[in-house]
Amino acid sequence: MKNILRFLAFVLLALFPTYNAFALSYCDPTGTTSSYGGHYYGIASCNISVNGVSALSFTVDADVCNWYDTKSFELNASDVLNFDFTFVDTSKAQWEALAIFIDWNQDGEFDNSDTSTEKYVVMDNPGTSYPTSYEISVPDDFAWIDGNSELGIRFVSGEAYTHKKIADIAPCTRLVYGSIVTVKGVEPVSIGERTIHFRYSQLEQEPFQTIVRHQLLLYHVLQQQIQDTNL
């Protein structure tokens, strides 16, 4: 029985291989001078909802928060993303800049061109009517690239360029008194069902038996069953 389970796990791994064939890597944020350290002009927290359902929340605790490998949420074409922000110092929010970069084409870069569809400027020195929420619709033509199942999402916030004219909104540069936060979106995992045909023979030379149908089993479940047989 143990050998059968091992064989089945092998078959499932062949049919459903690890989907991410390559890992995306994004530019490391560069800071402004140490004289402008601290992120008290940036966002304090953000809650991200997908189609009205809360999917990820984070609290900014440093000038640079690289959470790409630890904080993620699922998204797909035509989803609606809502971002709700709080600020470190609401009295300074009127002089802040905030932008969201999303690597829709999954090329490992955040497009910062004037015609970019990956750059969303939430505010830039907005005055007292600064926004606390923002909505982004995933492009209808968005598609996960074959062999990849993740993309980077970066939040850049801090003092607007118009004040000290030191750092303007860019995906790889920390704004004055600001922060850069990186998380990721991942492809939703759907567990389907496949039919697997195989034969096995027992030691007693019993006739071959054919298993015609088998539901998809998660690999860790099979591993657990293998461990159980060893007890």
Secondary structure as a PSIPRED ss2 file (coil, helix, strand):
# PSIPRED VFORMAT (PSIPRED V4.0)

   1 M C   1.000  0.000  0.000
   2 K H   0.000  1.000  0.000
   3 N H   0.000  1.000  0.000
   4 I H   0.000  1.000  0.000
   5 L H   0.000  1.000  0.000
   6 R H   0.000  1.000  0.000
   7 F H   0.000  1.000  0.000
   8 L H   0.000  1.000  0.000
   9 A H   0.000  1.000  0.000
  10 F H   0.000  1.000  0.000
  11 V H   0.000  1.000  0.000
  12 L H   0.000  1.000  0.000
  13 L H   0.000  1.000  0.000
  14 A H   0.000  1.000  0.000
  15 L H   0.000  1.000  0.000
  16 F C   1.000  0.000  0.000
  17 P C   1.000  0.000  0.000
  18 T C   1.000  0.000  0.000
  19 Y C   1.000  0.000  0.000
  20 N C   1.000  0.000  0.000
  21 A C   1.000  0.000  0.000
  22 F C   1.000  0.000  0.000
  23 A C   1.000  0.000  0.000
  24 L C   1.000  0.000  0.000
  25 S C   1.000  0.000  0.000
  26 Y C   1.000  0.000  0.000
  27 C C   1.000  0.000  0.000
  28 D C   1.000  0.000  0.000
  29 P C   1.000  0.000  0.000
  30 T E   0.000  0.000  1.000
  31 G C   1.000  0.000  0.000
  32 T C   1.000  0.000  0.000
  33 T C   1.000  0.000  0.000
  34 S H   0.000  1.000  0.000
  35 S H   0.000  1.000  0.000
  36 Y H   0.000  1.000  0.000
  37 G C   1.000  0.000  0.000
  38 G C   1.000  0.000  0.000
  39 H C   1.000  0.000  0.000
  40 Y C   1.000  0.000  0.000
  41 Y C   1.000  0.000  0.000
  42 G C   1.000  0.000  0.000
  43 I E   0.000  0.000  1.000
  44 A E   0.000  0.000  1.000
  45 S E   0.000  0.000  1.000
  46 C E   0.000  0.000  1.000
  47 N E   0.000  0.000  1.000
  48 I E   0.000  0.000  1.000
  49 S E   0.000  0.000  1.000
  50 V E   0.000  0.000  1.000
  51 N C   1.000  0.000  0.000
  52 G C   1.000  0.000  0.000
  53 V E   0.000  0.000  1.000
  54 S E   0.000  0.000  1.000
  55 A E   0.000  0.000  1.000
  56 L E   0.000  0.000  1.000
  57 S E   0.000  0.000  1.000
  58 F E   0.000  0.000  1.000
  59 T E   0.000  0.000  1.000
  60 V C   1.000  0.000  0.000
  61 D C   1.000  0.000  0.000
  62 A C   1.000  0.000  0.000
  63 D C   1.000  0.000  0.000
  64 V E   0.000  0.000  1.000
  65 C E   0.000  0.000  1.000
  66 N E   0.000  0.000  1.000
  67 W C   1.000  0.000  0.000
  68 Y C   1.000  0.000  0.000
  69 D C   1.000  0.000  0.000
  70 T C   1.000  0.000  0.000
  71 K C   1.000  0.000  0.000
  72 S E   0.000  0.000  1.000
  73 F E   0.000  0.000  1.000
  74 E E   0.000  0.000  1.000
  75 L C   1.000  0.000  0.000
  76 N C   1.000  0.000  0.000
  77 A C   1.000  0.000  0.000
  78 S C   1.000  0.000  0.000
  79 D C   1.000  0.000  0.000
  80 V E   0.000  0.000  1.000
  81 L E   0.000  0.000  1.000
  82 N E   0.000  0.000  1.000
  83 F E   0.000  0.000  1.000
  84 D E   0.000  0.000  1.000
  85 F E   0.000  0.000  1.000
  86 T E   0.000  0.000  1.000
  87 F E   0.000  0.000  1.000
  88 V C   1.000  0.000  0.000
  89 D C   1.000  0.000  0.000
  90 T C   1.000  0.000  0.000
  91 S C   1.000  0.000  0.000
  92 K C   1.000  0.000  0.000
  93 A H   0.000  1.000  0.000
  94 Q H   0.000  1.000  0.000
  95 W H   0.000  1.000  0.000
  96 E E   0.000  0.000  1.000
  97 A E   0.000  0.000  1.000
  98 L E   0.000  0.000  1.000
  99 A E   0.000  0.000  1.000
 100 I E   0.000  0.000  1.000
 101 F E   0.000  0.000  1.000
 102 I E   0.000  0.000  1.000
 103 D C   1.000  0.000  0.000
 104 W C   1.000  0.000  0.000
 105 N C   1.000  0.000  0.000
 106 Q C   1.000  0.000  0.000
 107 D C   1.000  0.000  0.000
 108 G C   1.000  0.000  0.000
 109 E C   1.000  0.000  0.000
 110 F C   1.000  0.000  0.000
 111 D C   1.000  0.000  0.000
 112 N C   1.000  0.000  0.000
 113 S C   1.000  0.000  0.000
 114 D C   1.000  0.000  0.000
 115 T C   1.000  0.000  0.000
 116 S C   1.000  0.000  0.000
 117 T C   1.000  0.000  0.000
 118 E C   1.000  0.000  0.000
 119 K E   0.000  0.000  1.000
 120 Y E   0.000  0.000  1.000
 121 V E   0.000  0.000  1.000
 122 V E   0.000  0.000  1.000
 123 M E   0.000  0.000  1.000
 124 D E   0.000  0.000  1.000
 125 N C   1.000  0.000  0.000
 126 P C   1.000  0.000  0.000
 127 G H   0.000  1.000  0.000
 128 T H   0.000  1.000  0.000
 129 S H   0.000  1.000  0.000
 130 Y C   1.000  0.000  0.000
 131 P C   1.000  0.000  0.000
 132 T C   1.000  0.000  0.000
 133 S E   0.000  0.000  1.000
 134 Y E   0.000  0.000  1.000
 135 E E   0.000  0.000  1.000
 136 I E   0.000  0.000  1.000
 137 S E   0.000  0.000  1.000
 138 V C   1.000  0.000  0.000
 139 P C   1.000  0.000  0.000
 140 D C   1.000  0.000  0.000
 141 D C   1.000  0.000  0.000
 142 F C   1.000  0.000  0.000
 143 A C   1.000  0.000  0.000
 144 W C   1.000  0.000  0.000
 145 I C   1.000  0.000  0.000
 146 D C   1.000  0.000  0.000
 147 G C   1.000  0.000  0.000
 148 N C   1.000  0.000  0.000
 149 S C   1.000  0.000  0.000
 150 E E   0.000  0.000  1.000
 151 L E   0.000  0.000  1.000
 152 G E   0.000  0.000  1.000
 153 I E   0.000  0.000  1.000
 154 R E   0.000  0.000  1.000
 155 F E   0.000  0.000  1.000
 156 V E   0.000  0.000  1.000
 157 S E   0.000  0.000  1.000
 158 G E   0.000  0.000  1.000
 159 E E   0.000  0.000  1.000
 160 A C   1.000  0.000  0.000
 161 Y H   0.000  1.000  0.000
 162 T H   0.000  1.000  0.000
 163 H H   0.000  1.000  0.000
 164 K H   0.000  1.000  0.000
 165 K C   1.000  0.000  0.000
 166 I C   1.000  0.000  0.000
 167 A C   1.000  0.000  0.000
 168 D C   1.000  0.000  0.000
 169 I C   1.000  0.000  0.000
 170 A C   1.000  0.000  0.000
 171 P C   1.000  0.000  0.000
 172 C C   1.000  0.000  0.000
 173 T E   0.000  0.000  1.000
 174 R C   1.000  0.000  0.000
 175 L C   1.000  0.000  0.000
 176 V C   1.000  0.000  0.000
 177 Y C   1.000  0.000  0.000
 178 G C   1.000  0.000  0.000
 179 S E   0.000  0.000  1.000
 180 I E   0.000  0.000  1.000
 181 V E   0.000  0.000  1.000
 182 T E   0.000  0.000  1.000
 183 V E   0.000  0.000  1.000
 184 K E   0.000  0.000  1.000
 185 G E   0.000  0.000  1.000
 186 V E   0.000  0.000  1.000
 187 E C   1.000  0.000  0.000
 188 P C   1.000  0.000  0.000
 189 V C   1.000  0.000  0.000
 190 S C   1.000  0.000  0.000
 191 I C   1.000  0.000  0.000
 192 G C   1.000  0.000  0.000
 193 E C   1.000  0.000  0.000
 194 R C   1.000  0.000  0.000
 195 T C   1.000  0.000  0.000
 196 I C   1.000  0.000  0.000
 197 H C   1.000  0.000  0.000
 198 F E   0.000  0.000  1.000
 199 R E   0.000  0.000  1.000
 200 Y E   0.000  0.000  1.000
 201 S C   1.000  0.000  0.000
 202 Q C   1.000  0.000  0.000
 203 L C   1.000  0.000  0.000
 204 E C   1.000  0.000  0.000
 205 Q C   1.000  0.000  0.000
 206 E C   1.000  0.000  0.000
 207 P C   1.000  0.000  0.000
 208 F C   1.000  0.000  0.000
 209 Q E   0.000  0.000  1.000
 210 T E   0.000  0.000  1.000
 211 I E   0.000  0.000  1.000
 212 V C   1.000  0.000  0.000
 213 R C   1.000  0.000  0.000
 214 H C   1.000  0.000  0.000
 215 Q C   1.000  0.000  0.000
 216 L C   1.000  0.000  0.000
 217 L C   1.000  0.000  0.000
 218 L C   1.000  0.000  0.000
 219 Y H   0.000  1.000  0.000
 220 H H   0.000  1.000  0.000
 221 V H   0.000  1.000  0.000
 222 L H   0.000  1.000  0.000
 223 Q H   0.000  1.000  0.000
 224 Q H   0.000  1.000  0.000
 225 Q H   0.000  1.000  0.000
 226 I H   0.000  1.000  0.000
 227 Q H   0.000  1.000  0.000
 228 D H   0.000  1.000  0.000
 229 T H   0.000  1.000  0.000
 230 N H   0.000  1.000  0.000
 231 L C   1.000  0.000  0.000
